[in-house]
Every structure is written in structure tokens, then in C-alpha cells.
Amino acid sequence: MNCCVFGLQWGDEGKGKIVDILSGSSDIVVRYNGGANAGHTVVIGENSFALHLLPSGAVRPGTICVISNAVVIDPDVLLEEILSLAEKNISLKERLFISENAHLVLDYHKREDRLREASLGSNKIGTTIRGIGPCCADKVGRSFALRVGDLRDLNKLRAKLKSIVDYKNKLFSALFGAEPVSAGPIYEKCKAYAGKLLPFIIDTTEFLHKSIAEEKSILFEGAQGTLLDIDHGTFPYVTSSNSSSLGMPSGCGIPAKMVDKFLGVAKAYTTRVGAGPFPTEQDNEVGQYIRVEGGEYGTTTGRARRCGWFDAVAVKYSATIGSVNSIALMHLDTLAGLKELKICYEYKMDDRNSSFFPANIDRLSQAECIYETLPGWGEQISEVRDFNDLPANARNYVCRIEEHIGKPVTMIGVGPKRSQTIMR
């Protein structure tokens, strides 16, 4: 069976854990979008793995890992991740495949990201400063882009790099008054990348189609979340890729009809990092309680996440455009101890109620949440493994979410470990 796992909120939903669990019964795990701005955490025993580019299945020694065309790759981060796994006796030799058509994030992309974000002042987007946006801009612009496959011919790469750096320096000087960068050190780094990454580089689209023909089980892993999708999220406060399930076909070259199941991942509450509208945000004691209990600090940036009540309007929208079959509801344990819980099931906008999420931020910024209030529970649930053993109020909370979304919750996270998962 082929399955696509993706986020239903603004990222950080707990996708890494779900992909890790499902990769145990998958032959291949494919990362299909984003870049090192992602942070997927996998906890195995006492070891915690923070993965930014490698698929979350990388921690399982027998699983083949693929980084597809649409991922923008920072070689420094990727090589660091490969090394960190090797230090824990997890080898990726002959089981990691990197698309030759994926684009490279290089030092000048990170510099451009930093300069551009600083120039925006109070209008900052809130990027991770990882160079993702500038790399994607170069990809779309085509003339000043480098792809992984370019590492195969260093002479051609050197010529391309000189042209690109000349252009970037003009941009840095004219727009930001910044000092120029040198192509030489970047080229030397690319030579080092080539020496280490060439054994992994293939045509991943051909590989995946062959694997499907051989009836291999493939798990497609999305980064970020649907509400950060460049086309369907809260633009401009979004990421630079199609982070919904809609990005899977274009990112991998695999038609959606070849995927048997779409599993959406959501937290039992809502979080967001950076700027942008957030209707259910609780900038108060409730939000701080969720932040502390849930450890809501970014895997990639360390920034404190904004926290709020579960937004069923937003999640239903993501589930609808993402063709979700079922939902994995994470961090239910975080809510233990709150006397009452709220679920936003409609917005009031333009003097009328609506249950359809407006991705347009001007409309969303004016949305007034209409809540259903439910009783909370005081019991800790991190050791519960059967849905029927949850406190009655916790079961009711999950069931109400199902009713508002119109999709079944088939997995429930009650802690970070693999074992802390309720299967329904």
C-alpha cells in the first residue's frame, strides 16, 4: 500500500513520529517537499533524532530513503544528518537516493534570506533564514539555479557559479549595501559535496515508478503543513513549496491516483511559528500552559510557538483539499489538566457564519471564532494504549473533533515515543 502523510495545520504537527511508525511496514520513504526549514523529530528509546532533510524513515536500518525533485537541499545540513546517524551506527549506504533534479541551497541563498528578512523590519515573514525562499526563487527564475545533478560536472558548475555569484553580488550591493561574496570558497565546498554525495544521486522519478511496478510499499512524507502551502496557505506567511498533499504528485512525479491512502496529521490544539493570522491563538495563561506542557519550541529554530485552541475550520479545509482518508491526532496528552477545552467550528465573517477556511489573510484576520466548550480531564494519559481506557472527557473530545472534521481519527499520540500511540 502507498500512503501519503502530511500536516493539516501550520506545521509541527508530529509528522515525524507518524512516518517513523508507518515506515516499519513500508519499503520506501520519500520526502517530497520543503528543505532544511523542516524539523521532524523521532524518539526511539532514549535517543531523539531531529531530521531536517532526511525522511523520518531513515532511522530504520532496512528502509530505503528518497529525497525527491521538489526538495531544496542544503548539502551541509544533509551531510551533518548522515554523519549523526552514522555515529549512532545507522548507515544510509545503498539505501539513500537523492534526486538529480533537486535544487541546491548554497551560502549566498542563506545570506540573501537574512538580508531580505532584515530589510522588511516589522513586516517580516518569519522565515527560518535557511535560504529556502531565495533558492526556490532561483528555481522558478531558472537562470541562476544549481541542481544536485550539476555536482557531476565540476567544470560546468564552476562556470555557472561564477555567473550566479556575480549576479548575487550586484543584488546584495544595490538592494542592501552588503559586501560581496566570493565564488571560490563556494566552489570548493561544492567539490567536497560532490565527493560525498555522488554515490546517492539518481533519477528518483524513474526509481519510484519502477518500485511501484514492483509493488513496493511507498510512504510519502510531507514537510511543514497545509496552511503553509505556497498556493493554498495563508500567503504571504507561508513556506516556499506545496506543503499540502497536493505537492506530492509534482514533487515526486507520481500521480495521486497511485496513492492508496492520505493520512493527515494534526495536533489536538493549534500552533504556529512566525507571523501571520491565527484565529484561535491564546496569548494568555492557556497558551502558555500548552506551550510548556507540549514543549512547543521549534525543532529547527528553537523559537517559541504561538499556541491556541483546536481550529476545526482550518483542519477541515486542509482535510478537504488534501483528500484525507483519516487523521492522526497528536499531543492529546498535552491537554491533560485543563478544566475546559474549546473547539472552533465556525468563523463569523462579513456578518455571517462560515465553516470554510479563507486562505486570504485579509478575510482571515477579521474572522471571529465560534467555539464549542467541552470539559477537560485531569488524569495523565501518557501510559494509555487503548482508546476505551482514555478518560471519558478525552474520548468525547476526540469524537467531537471527528464530527466537526467529518473524518475518522485512527491514530492518537499520547507522548513522543513510538509506543505512546493509540491505534484505532
N, C-alpha and C positions, 0 to 999 in steps of 0.2 A: 504494500500500500504506500502511496505517495501522499505526504502531508505537508501543509504549509503552516508555520507558526509565526504569528505577527502580533504586534501590540495594538490595543484598542483605545489607548489614551495618549498622553503626551510622552510616551517612552517610560523606561524604568519600571515596567510592569512586573518583571520577574521572568522574562522570556528565557534567560539563560538556564534557569533551573528546569523549566519545562522541556526545552530542547535536549538538555542533558538526559533527562529521564527517557524521553522518546527515542533518543539516539541509541539506547540499549537494544532496541528492536529494529534499527534501521541500518542499511548497508552504507549509506552515503548521507552526509550532512552538508548542505550548501548554504553559504552566506550570500544573500542576493542583493544587498544594497548598503549604502552608507559608507563610512570609513572608520577611522580611529576615534571619531566622536562618540561611538557606541561604547557601552560598558556592560558586558554580560557577566554576571557573577555565578560561579558554580561552586558549591560547597560539597566536598567529599570527605567525610570523617572530620579530621581536624584541619584539613587543607582547604583553603579558599583560593579559587582561581578567578582573576579578573581579566577577561578576554575582550579585546577591542577590535581585532580583525579576524582572528581565527574563529571558525564556527565552534559553538559550545560543545559539539561532539568530539572536539579534539582531545578532551581528557579521557576518552575511552579508547584504549590502545588499538582495538580492532576496527575502528570506524574510519572510513575514507572521508576526507575533508576537502571541500571545494570552495574556492573564493572566485565568484563569478564576475562576468564582464562589468556590471554596474557598480562594483565596489571600487572606491578610490583608495589606493594602497600607499600608506606611509611605510617605506621599507624599514626604517629604523624601529618603528613600533612592532612590525611583523617579526623581524629578526629577534627582537628582545623577547617576544612571546614564545617563539620557537625555542630559544635558549632557556627560558624559565621553565618550560615543560621538560626539556632535556635534563635540567638539573634535578627534576623530580622523577627521572627515569621514564619519561613519556616521550617516545620518539615519534616524529612525523615522517620519517624516511619512508618513501614509496607509498605514502597514504595521504599526502597533501598535494593538491593540484591547484595552481593559480592560473587564472585566465590571462592569456597573452594580450587580450584586449582591454583589461582593466587599466585604469589611468593611475599614474604615479603622483603622489603628493611629495613635493620637494621643499627645500628650505625656503625658497622665495615665496611659495604659497603661504607658509605659516607667517612670514613677515608681512605679506600683503594683508592677510587676515587680521593681524594685530594692528597694523596701521589704519586699516579701514574702520575697524571697530572703534578704535580710539578717537577717530575723527568725527564719529557720529554723536559723541557726547551723551546727552540724555536720551537720544533716540537709538541707542544701541540695540542690536537684535538679540544679543546674549549668546553669541557663538562660543564654542569651546576653544577657539583660537588654534585649532588643529590644521588649518589650511584647507578644510573640506570645501567651503564655498568657492574660494578662488580656483581650486583645482577643477571643480565642476564647471565653473565659468569658462575656463580654458578648454575644457572638453567640448562644451557647446560651441565655443568660438572656433575650435579646430586648429587654427593656425599656430597656436603656441602651446600645444599639448604634447605630452610624452606618455606612452603606454608601456606596460610591462614588457611587451614584445620588443620594444626598442633596445632593451638591455642586451639583446642578442648581437647587435652590430654597434660596437662602441665608437667606431669612426663616424658613422652617420649620427649617432647620438651626440657626439661632441659638437658637430656642426649645428645640429638642431638646438642644442643647449646654449651655444653662443648667441644665436639669433634670439632665443627666448629671453635670456638674461639681459641682452641689450635693450629689448623692448621693456622688460620689467623695470630696469633702471630709469628709463625715461619716465615711466609711470610713477615710480617712487619719488623721483625728483620733482616732477611737475605737480603732482597732487598732494604730496605730503612733505616735500622738502627734506626727504630722507637721503641718507648716504647710500651710494651704490653697493651692490653685492658683486662678488666675483664668480665667474663661471668655473674657474679652475678647481676650487675645493669641492664644488657640487659634482663636477665630472669625476673627481677622484672617489667620491662617495658612491657614485653610480657604478664605477668599476668594481668596487667592493661588493655592492649589491648583486651585480651580475655574477660574481664568483660564487655567491652563496645561494642565490635564488634560481639560477638557470635550471637546475635539475627538477624544479617543481612546476615549470611553466609549460602549459599545453593549451590546446583549443578545448576549453571546458564545455562549450556547447556541443561539440561532436561527442565528447566523452559522456555527457549526460544523456544524449539521445541513444547512444549505444547501450548505456546502462539501463535505460527504460526498456529497450528492445530485449535485453537480457532479463527483464522482470526483477531488477534490483529494487529494493525499497529505499526511497529517497525522501529525506526530510529537508524542507526548505526553511531557512531561518531568516526572518526579517529583523532589522535593527531600527531603533527609535520606535515610533508609534504612528498610527494612522492620522492623528490630529496634528502631526508634524510633517505630513506629506506635502511636498512642494506644490502639488496641484490641488489637493483636496483637504489640506490642513488650514490652520489659522494664519495664512500668509499676511505679512512677511515674516511673522515669528514662527518660522518652520525650519526644517533642515533642507539640504540641497538635493535630496533624492526622493523617489517614490517609496515612502516608508510604510505604505499600506500593502495589503496583499496584491494590489494592482501593479506593484513594482516587480513582482516575481516573474511574470512571463517575459517582460522586456529585459529584466536584469539577467536572466539565465538563458533566454532563447527557448524556453519550454512553455508550450501553450497551457493555459489554465485548465483546459479540459483533461489534461494528463495528471492533474492532482485530484486525489480521491477525497481529501478532507482538508478543510480550512479551520484551524483552531485559533481562536482569538484569545489573547491573554489580557486580563485586566486586574488591577488591584481592587480590593474591597472598599477602597476610598479613592481619592484622586490626588495626583501630584503633578507639578510642573516645575521645570528649571528655566530660569531666564525670564525675559519679558514676554508680554502678550496677555490677552484677556483670559480670565479663569473664573467663570461664573460661580462655582461652588467653593471658592477659596475661603479658608477660615484663618484670617490673620489675627488670631487670638489664642486663648488657652487651649482650645480644642485642636487647632492646627499645630501648636507646639507639642501637645501630648502625642499626636500622631507622628510628628517628626522624630521625637525622641524614642518612642516605642518601636517605630518602624525603621529606625536608623536611616532616615531619609536625607542622605548626603550623597552627592553624585559619585559614581564609580570612576568616571573619567576626570571630573574637575574638582571633586570634593565640596562643591557648593551645596549649601543647604537648599533643599527642595521646598517649594511652596506646597502647602497641604490643604485639603478640603474634603467635603463630603462626596460620596459617590454620585457621579453625574450620569444618570441613565439615558438622558437625551443624547449626550456625546457618545456614549458607548453603543447605543442602539444605531446611531448614524454609522459608526465605524463597522459594526457588525453587518449592516445592510450593504454598504458599498464593498465590503470585503468578502461577501458571500460566506459568512461564518456558519459552520455546522454546529459548533459547540464552543463553550467558553471555559478557560482555566481561570479561576478566581483566586488571586494570590493575597497574602498578608492578612488573611482573616483574623489571625491571632493578634495582630496589632491593635485591633479594636476592643479587645477584652479590657474591661474596666471602665468604659464609658457608659454612663447611665442611660443615655438615649442616643440613637443614631438617626441620620437623615438621608433620604434618597431624593435627589432632584429628578422628577419625572416629566416636568414640563417647564418651558420658559414662557414668560409673559413679555411679548414684544409688540410694539405698534398697537397697543390696546387689544391684543388678542393673545390667546394661549396657543402654543405650538409645541409639538413633541419632535420636530425635525430640527437637527442641529444646523445653524447657519455658519458656514466656514468663513463668511465675510466678517472681518473683525469689527467693522462699524456697527453692524447689527448685533453681533455677539456682545460687544461692550455694553450695550443697553439692555441686555437680557436680565430679567428678574426671575430668580429661581422659585419654582413652586415645589415645596417639599412634602414628602410623606415622612412622618416621625414614627420611629419604631423603638421599643425598649431594647436596651443593651443587655450585656451579660457580664458578670464579674469573674466567672470561672476561667482559668487559663486552659487553653485548648491545644497547646503545642504537642501533647502526647496522644491526642485523639487520632485514630486511623479509620474510623467508621463514621459515616455521616450521621447515622442514628444515635451515636454516642455524643454528638455535639449538644450543648445546651439548647433547649427549645427555642430561645430567642435568636441564637446563632443560626439554627436551621431555618427559622422563619425569615431572617434577613436574607439568606441565600435564595430562598424561594421567591421572595418579593423581587429581588434583582432579576431572576429568571422571568418572572411575569412581565416586568417592565421592558426587558430586552426582547423577549419572545424567543430566546434560545436557551438550551439546557446548559447548566454548569456541570461539567463532567469531571473536573479536577479542582481540588481546593488546597491551597497552600496554607499550612499552619506553622511554618518555620522555614529556615533556609536550606535545611538538609534534604537530600533525596527522599529519605524515609518520612519526612514530615509533609506528607501529601495524602490527601483523601481522594480515592478513586471512586467515582460513581458510575 
